[in-house]
Amino acid sequence: MTLATLSFSYLRARWLSTLLNVALLALGVATIVVLLLATAQLEDRMQRDARGIDLVVGAKGSPMQIILSAIYHLDVPTGNISYKGAQELARHRMVRSVIPLALGDSYRGFRIVGSVPAYLDLYGAGLASGRRWEKPLEVVIGADVAARTGLSVGASFAGAHGIGDRTGDAHDSHPYRVVGVLARSGTVLDRLVITGYASVWAVHAEHHGIDHIEDIEKTLHDDQKEFTALLVQYASPLAAAMLPRYVNSNSDMQAASPAYETARLFSIVGVGVDVLRAFALVLILGAGLSVFIALYNALQERRYDLAIMRTLGAGPGTLLRLMLFESALLALAGTLAGLVLGHVMTEVLGQALKAAQQLSVTGWAWEPAEWWLLLLAVGLGLLAGIIPAWRAYRTDIAATLARG
């Protein structure tokens, strides 16, 4: 009979204790796995969405809110900025390029973003079908929008007033027409409806008493044109120090740095993540202690059996390996169960976020840190088995058999 057979037989005989030890360790490992996967993917996604954007300019208000609304489309904008102000900033010598955004409407919870073709180029977006927009009220839709709404090239729909509002008043008199579907890019574009900014002006032209929208950009006066935000690229490294101060001091606009604000966001979120990570480590340490108690109690119960094994020819090293094998087996089972559970929980979380049309994560990914987690948990299990294994190694055959 092998050590593995003996260990399996004993653990199966004490199935409830074994199951509880495995479950406790699995919960701790699963919690850390969810944190590892979620934070790594969200950080990567947010960095990818902000790549190539040096500065975001919006209406006066919270810089964090400007970043969340203009780059990640997770918050409401702080307001609108004037067309003239945007033009002046675009001509500034420290500005290389400006991508304007016009927000305000949505379709079934997906935001309609008015911009320029350079907005698609910023993310290297390709088309799965159709073409880009060429005139007002033509749109291209992201992969998630197409998947969840069933829209395809040639379909028409009416946008609703309000960002992310599924029940807002619809602009039925000015329906949009889908002319292209974007290939999945893993960026914020996947969950947006994108069109020219003139389309957003056209839909709201009725507020200015304008009915015809064929040449809306020329029909509207400059003081009737508004943008929600500007995505700015610097012309030189010096602009990083001077341009935000210039915008904040010499205009009615607010400048926000994506790099600074996202770092601040993760430092705020990181406090909660650290608390959860500490809680998970406590669970893992508790599981290690539980394994130690289980093995120690098992040793007390099996003293006579171990002594009989010695009389039948098993050496002290065999008993040592037996106890260590059982502790490693418990730790490995708990760790593997935790890894599986953590990935399943992350996938469920990702589906929930996707249904809420937020930044999504997937459980079908692997982080290198999970290898270290596997080694840590198994190592902790082995450590928990050292004292029981050592006592088994030093079993006094004569004294044990005499006590019966």
Phi and psi in degrees as a GROMACS rama.xvg file:
@    title "Ramachandran Plot"
@    xaxis  label "Phi"
@    yaxis  label "Psi"
@TYPE xy
-85.8885  165.799  THR-2
-60.7415  -39.177  LEU-3
-62.2229  -41.8324  ALA-4
-64.0845  -43.8372  THR-5
-61.872  -44.8829  LEU-6
-63.956  -46.8587  SER-7
-60.9748  -41.4057  PHE-8
-63.1108  -43.7546  SER-9
-68.5821  -44.6965  TYR-10
-64.8467  -35.0098  LEU-11
-69.3041  -34.7236  ARG-12
-67.569  -31.0231  ALA-13
-108.81  55.9679  ARG-14
-64.3268  -35.2568  TRP-15
-67.4878  -46.8315  LEU-16
-62.06  -42.0818  SER-17
-61.5298  -44.5071  THR-18
-63.9555  -41.4523  LEU-19
-65.5581  -41.4959  LEU-20
-63.4016  -43.9311  ASN-21
-64.6506  -42.3613  VAL-22
-64.884  -41.3807  ALA-23
-62.5696  -45.6611  LEU-24
-66.6529  -38.6549  LEU-25
-62.9264  -39.5485  ALA-26
-63.5456  -43.3586  LEU-27
-63.9772  -46.1822  GLY-28
-64.0468  -42.3561  VAL-29
-62.1307  -40.2849  ALA-30
-61.1921  -45.3533  THR-31
-66.8736  -38.1737  ILE-32
-61.3171  -44.7831  VAL-33
-60.2254  -44.2211  VAL-34
-63.5839  -43.6005  LEU-35
-60.8111  -50.017  LEU-36
-66.9405  -46.4173  LEU-37
-66.1102  -48.8263  ALA-38
-66.6906  -40.6471  THR-39
-63.7701  -44.7399  ALA-40
-70.8293  -39.0986  GLN-41
-67.5342  -41.3481  LEU-42
-62.1741  -44.8638  GLU-43
-62.8326  -42.5607  ASP-44
-65.4233  -43.2769  ARG-45
-69.6346  -36.5677  MET-46
-67.0116  -37.7705  GLN-47
-66.4653  -40.0664  ARG-48
-68.6771  -30.2479  ASP-49
-93.2213  -3.91667  ALA-50
-63.4261  133.801  ARG-51
87.0013  -2.1333  GLY-52
-110.077  114.497  ILE-53
-87.6587  -33.1865  ASP-54
-151.727  143.896  LEU-55
-117.825  130.691  VAL-56
-116.66  128.252  VAL-57
-142.205  -165.606  GLY-58
-72.7187  158.252  ALA-59
-55.3262  136.668  LYS-60
159.838  -151.321  GLY-61
-78.2756  124.231  SER-62
-59.0613  -37.9329  PRO-63
-62.4107  -42.0927  MET-64
-64.408  -38.1856  GLN-65
-62.5407  -44.7498  ILE-66
-64.0877  -47.0122  ILE-67
-64.3236  -33.5716  LEU-68
-84.8514  -36.7874  SER-69
-89.0087  -33.1093  ALA-70
-97.7615  -50.2312  ILE-71
-96.6674  -13.2898  TYR-72
53.5889  49.3719  HIS-73
-114.554  -7.79924  LEU-74
-137.564  170.082  ASP-75
-84.0474  148.654  VAL-76
-67.493  161.701  PRO-77
-80.8542  -7.99889  THR-78
144.76  -163.87  GLY-79
-114.077  158.89  ASN-80
-120.182  157.018  ILE-81
-76.3013  152.434  SER-82
-62.9097  -41.6154  TYR-83
-62.8693  -42.9737  LYS-84
-61.9321  -39.3061  GLY-85
-65.397  -41.0274  ALA-86
-64.3607  -41.5108  GLN-87
-62.6991  -43.6061  GLU-88
-65.467  -38.567  LEU-89
-63.3034  -28.2213  ALA-90
-88.0567  -2.42301  ARG-91
-65.3368  141.818  HIS-92
-66.9117  -19.6199  ARG-93
-91.6542  1.72354  MET-94
-106.621  124.696  VAL-95
-86.4286  -42.7613  ARG-96
-153.113  154.405  SER-97
-133.997  130.212  VAL-98
-112.201  111.336  ILE-99
-80.661  149.163  PRO-100
-126.98  135.262  LEU-101
-122.873  116.573  ALA-102
-116.863  173.944  LEU-103
146.536  -22.2812  GLY-104
-123.652  169.863  ASP-105
-153.576  169.262  SER-106
-136.137  114.063  TYR-107
51.6026  40.0454  ARG-108
89.5155  -10.9023  GLY-109
-92.2378  131.294  PHE-110
-72.5558  140.358  ARG-111
-96.8203  120.383  ILE-112
-115.24  119.803  VAL-113
-91.0773  127.52  GLY-114
-154.908  -151.015  SER-115
-127.118  162.424  VAL-116
-55.0888  -26.9024  PRO-117
-61.8044  -22.1417  ALA-118
-64.7041  -39.4035  TYR-119
-69.8458  -39.54  LEU-120
-64.2493  -31.379  ASP-121
-56.5141  -35.0249  LEU-122
-104.105  7.34983  TYR-123
61.4333  36.8186  GLY-124
-72.1507  135.857  ALA-125
-113.176  166.995  GLY-126
-100.652  131.555  LEU-127
-81.2906  -30.0282  ALA-128
-161.891  157.002  SER-129
79.3826  -150.697  GLY-130
-143.54  177.596  ARG-131
-80.6293  163.314  ARG-132
-68.3904  150.622  TRP-133
-128.193  -19.2046  GLU-134
-146.391  168.673  LYS-135
-55.7644  144.887  PRO-136
73.295  10.3244  LEU-137
-97.6569  138.694  GLU-138
-134.268  156.738  VAL-139
-116.454  147.598  VAL-140
-120.753  149.297  ILE-141
-73.8025  166.886  GLY-142
-62.6662  -41.039  ALA-143
-66.8729  -37.1699  ASP-144
-62.4954  -46.3435  VAL-145
-62.1862  -41.55  ALA-146
-67.6624  -39.2447  ALA-147
-89.2389  -24.6781  ARG-148
-100.967  -19.4025  THR-149
79.5564  7.30886  GLY-150
-70.9989  147.149  LEU-151
-144.548  177.219  SER-152
-58.6738  130.623  VAL-153
99.7468  -15.4895  GLY-154
-75.5099  154.07  ALA-155
-123.572  151.029  SER-156
-156.649  161.01  PHE-157
-108.113  129.776  ALA-158
-74.6535  153.571  GLY-159
-106.856  142.931  ALA-160
-70.1394  132.223  HIS-161
111.802  142.624  GLY-162
-88.8432  118.912  ILE-163
75.3782  7.75672  GLY-164
-91.4788  119.013  ASP-165
-83.3817  -11.2955  ARG-166
-119.131  10.4567  THR-167
-68.0857  165.032  GLY-168
-63.3916  131.904  ASP-169
-86.534  144.701  ALA-170
-89.2193  70.2145  HIS-171
-64.1494  -25.8977  ASP-172
-76.3258  -14.1625  SER-173
-131.502  73.6868  HIS-174
-73.2026  147.729  PRO-175
-88.3497  155.092  TYR-176
-124.755  128.201  ARG-177
-77.5114  122.825  VAL-178
-114.295  -8.75219  VAL-179
-160.082  150.288  GLY-180
-120.785  124.489  VAL-181
-76.3521  143.813  LEU-182
-68.9791  149.208  ALA-183
-61.5748  128.767  ARG-184
-117.76  -9.96009  SER-185
71.6618  20.5489  GLY-186
-121.344  -177.017  THR-187
-62.4661  -22.5164  VAL-188
-62.0812  -24.9955  LEU-189
-59.4532  -27.5421  ASP-190
-116.09  29.2509  ARG-191
-122.719  153.927  LEU-192
-105.161  118.948  VAL-193
-116.684  137.111  ILE-194
-148.347  178.534  THR-195
-72.774  148.716  GLY-196
-62.8204  -23.8205  TYR-197
-64.0729  -27.2632  ALA-198
-65.0293  -41.2089  SER-199
-66.0601  -40.0509  VAL-200
-63.3081  -40.6707  TRP-201
-63.994  -42.2944  ALA-202
-63.0648  -32.7708  VAL-203
-101.289  11.5532  HIS-204
-64.5826  -25.6535  ALA-205
-62.5035  -23.6692  GLU-206
-67.4626  -20.6016  HIS-207
-103.199  10.9318  HIS-208
73.4398  26.1843  GLY-209
-109.249  126.494  ILE-210
-99.4242  -40.6746  ASP-211
-86.0216  138.021  HIS-212
-122.593  8.17351  ILE-213
-59.1681  -39.2997  GLU-214
-129.389  53.043  ASP-215
-60.1296  -33.7001  ILE-216
-63.9169  -33.5812  GLU-217
-87.798  -25.7641  LYS-218
-71.8975  -40.8236  THR-219
-72.1856  142.406  LEU-220
-75.5069  157.417  HIS-221
-58.1213  -35.3281  ASP-222
-76.5887  -4.45027  ASP-223
-98.5377  -8.00318  GLN-224
-95.9588  136.245  LYS-225
-140.734  148.558  GLU-226
-114.553  162.13  PHE-227
-93.5936  -38.667  THR-228
-158.82  163.587  ALA-229
-127.132  130.922  LEU-230
-98.164  117.384  LEU-231
-112.14  139.824  VAL-232
-114.373  133.936  GLN-233
-73.0621  150.304  TYR-234
-86.3857  -21.6077  ALA-235
-156.66  159.994  SER-236
-59.8083  -28.4795  PRO-237
-61.9676  -27.0906  LEU-238
-62.927  -29.179  ALA-239
-60.7047  -31.5948  ALA-240
-89.2027  -28.0518  ALA-241
-105.711  -36.7835  MET-242
-66.7658  -44.8598  LEU-243
-57.3267  -41.7983  PRO-244
-65.5994  -38.7508  ARG-245
-62.6865  -45.2193  TYR-246
-63.9379  -45.0235  VAL-247
-69.4197  -29.186  ASN-248
-94.4954  -25.8448  SER-249
-118.552  17.3114  ASN-250
-153.402  173.786  SER-251
-92.8393  21.7183  ASP-252
-108.502  164.13  MET-253
-120.982  130.928  GLN-254
-99.4855  138.299  ALA-255
-135.029  132.894  ALA-256
-90.9682  119.226  SER-257
-58.8147  -41.7902  PRO-258
-61.6836  -44.8609  ALA-259
-70.2164  -45.4714  TYR-260
-69.7264  -37.8578  GLU-261
-69.0043  -35.9478  THR-262
-64.2186  -40.3971  ALA-263
-65.8727  -39.0827  ARG-264
-61.7485  -45.2631  LEU-265
-71.0342  -27.1649  PHE-266
-69.3038  -33.5643  SER-267
-71.9518  -48.2607  ILE-268
-65.6792  -32.8649  VAL-269
-60.3823  -28.0639  GLY-270
-62.136  -47.0376  VAL-271
-65.1776  -38.7143  GLY-272
-63.3501  -41.4545  VAL-273
-63.9967  -37.9243  ASP-274
-64.0494  -45.9632  VAL-275
-64.1548  -38.6549  LEU-276
-65.0136  -40.7751  ARG-277
-63.9949  -40.1122  ALA-278
-61.5615  -42.3107  PHE-279
-64.5874  -40.1471  ALA-280
-64.2736  -36.7616  LEU-281
-62.051  -41.1383  VAL-282
-61.3416  -42.772  LEU-283
-66.074  -42.2671  ILE-284
-64.5619  -39.1663  LEU-285
-62.0851  -38.0419  GLY-286
-65.554  -40.503  ALA-287
-61.7904  -41.8735  GLY-288
-64.2676  -39.1388  LEU-289
-63.0789  -42.0209  SER-290
-61.9955  -42.1285  VAL-291
-60.5704  -46.219  PHE-292
-63.6345  -42.0413  ILE-293
-62.4713  -44.7234  ALA-294
-69.5099  -36.7605  LEU-295
-66.5839  -43.8895  TYR-296
-65.1389  -37.2102  ASN-297
-63.8344  -37.1661  ALA-298
-62.9644  -41.8378  LEU-299
-64.1738  -39.1957  GLN-300
-72.8313  -26.7821  GLU-301
-106.102  12.9527  ARG-302
-55.6103  -45.2263  ARG-303
-65.1239  -42.6706  TYR-304
-62.0481  -40.861  ASP-305
-67.2471  -37.2647  LEU-306
-65.6154  -40.4333  ALA-307
-61.1425  -41.3486  ILE-308
-59.7083  -38.1104  MET-309
-65.4141  -42.257  ARG-310
-67.1704  -23.8656  THR-311
-87.3096  2.45495  LEU-312
115.696  -3.9989  GLY-313
-73.5336  129.644  ALA-314
-81.8604  168.049  GLY-315
-56.952  -36.9116  PRO-316
-63.6588  -31.8382  GLY-317
-65.659  -42.5066  THR-318
-66.5721  -37.567  LEU-319
-60.9904  -47.9918  LEU-320
-65.1885  -34.2969  ARG-321
-61.5905  -48.0826  LEU-322
-68.1801  -39.8318  MET-323
-66.4259  -36.4689  LEU-324
-64.2847  -40.6857  PHE-325
-65.2879  -41.705  GLU-326
-66.4242  -41.1734  SER-327
-65.5596  -36.1099  ALA-328
-64.9739  -45.0922  LEU-329
-62.0214  -45.2085  LEU-330
-64.7291  -42.524  ALA-331
-65.5264  -42.0804  LEU-332
-62.9457  -44.1107  ALA-333
-65.294  -39.9079  GLY-334
-67.2706  -46.8995  THR-335
-63.1542  -41.579  LEU-336
-62.4825  -39.5639  ALA-337
-66.1754  -39.7379  GLY-338
-62.6909  -45.6847  LEU-339
-62.981  -47.1073  VAL-340
-61.9963  -41.0484  LEU-341
-62.8482  -41.7252  GLY-342
-68.645  -38.2807  HIS-343
-65.1596  -43.9677  VAL-344
-63.3053  -38.2805  MET-345
-66.1574  -39.5337  THR-346
-65.3744  -40.7106  GLU-347
-62.7991  -43.0058  VAL-348
-60.7362  -42.9256  LEU-349
-62.545  -39.9878  GLY-350
-65.9965  -37.3728  GLN-351
-66.3751  -41.6215  ALA-352
-65.8959  -38.5084  LEU-353
-65.418  -39.6736  LYS-354
-64.6374  -31.411  ALA-355
-86.4563  2.30918  ALA-356
59.5422  44.4413  GLN-357
-114.33  -177.684  GLN-358
-57.8903  128.472  LEU-359
-108.733  158.168  SER-360
-129.666  166.3  VAL-361
-131.799  147.318  THR-362
-86.8251  -7.39613  GLY-363
-89.7206  53.4917  TRP-364
-143.756  162.675  ALA-365
-134.668  128.032  TRP-366
-99.885  136.161  GLU-367
-54.1136  -30.3561  PRO-368
-64.0058  -18.6831  ALA-369
-67.5281  -29.0765  GLU-370
-63.4688  -42.1919  TRP-371
-65.4686  -37.253  TRP-372
-63.4448  -40.3505  LEU-373
-61.8953  -46.9074  LEU-374
-64.1244  -39.6412  LEU-375
-63.2973  -46.6921  LEU-376
-67.0773  -43.8128  ALA-377
-66.0878  -40.6375  VAL-378
-61.9261  -38.3581  GLY-379
-64.3787  -38.7526  LEU-380
-63.0872  -43.2726  GLY-381
-63.7702  -39.9243  LEU-382
-62.5647  -38.8339  LEU-383
-65.6709  -24.3638  ALA-384
-92.5312  -3.69619  GLY-385
-64.7927  -49.2335  ILE-386
-64.6119  -48.5058  ILE-387
-59.3146  -37.8571  PRO-388
-66.8746  -39.5389  ALA-389
-66.0614  -38.9639  TRP-390
-68.0615  -35.9451  ARG-391
-64.7418  -37.8052  ALA-392
-62.5775  -36.4688  TYR-393
-96.2646  21.2181  ARG-394
-58.4444  128.54  THR-395
-88.9795  105.95  ASP-396
-59.3303  -51.4175  ILE-397
-61.9192  -47.1866  ALA-398
-65.6845  -39.7054  ALA-399
-66.0255  -45.3793  THR-400
-68.3139  -32.1325  LEU-401
-66.5076  -38.2004  ALA-402
-73.687  -25.0016  ARG-403
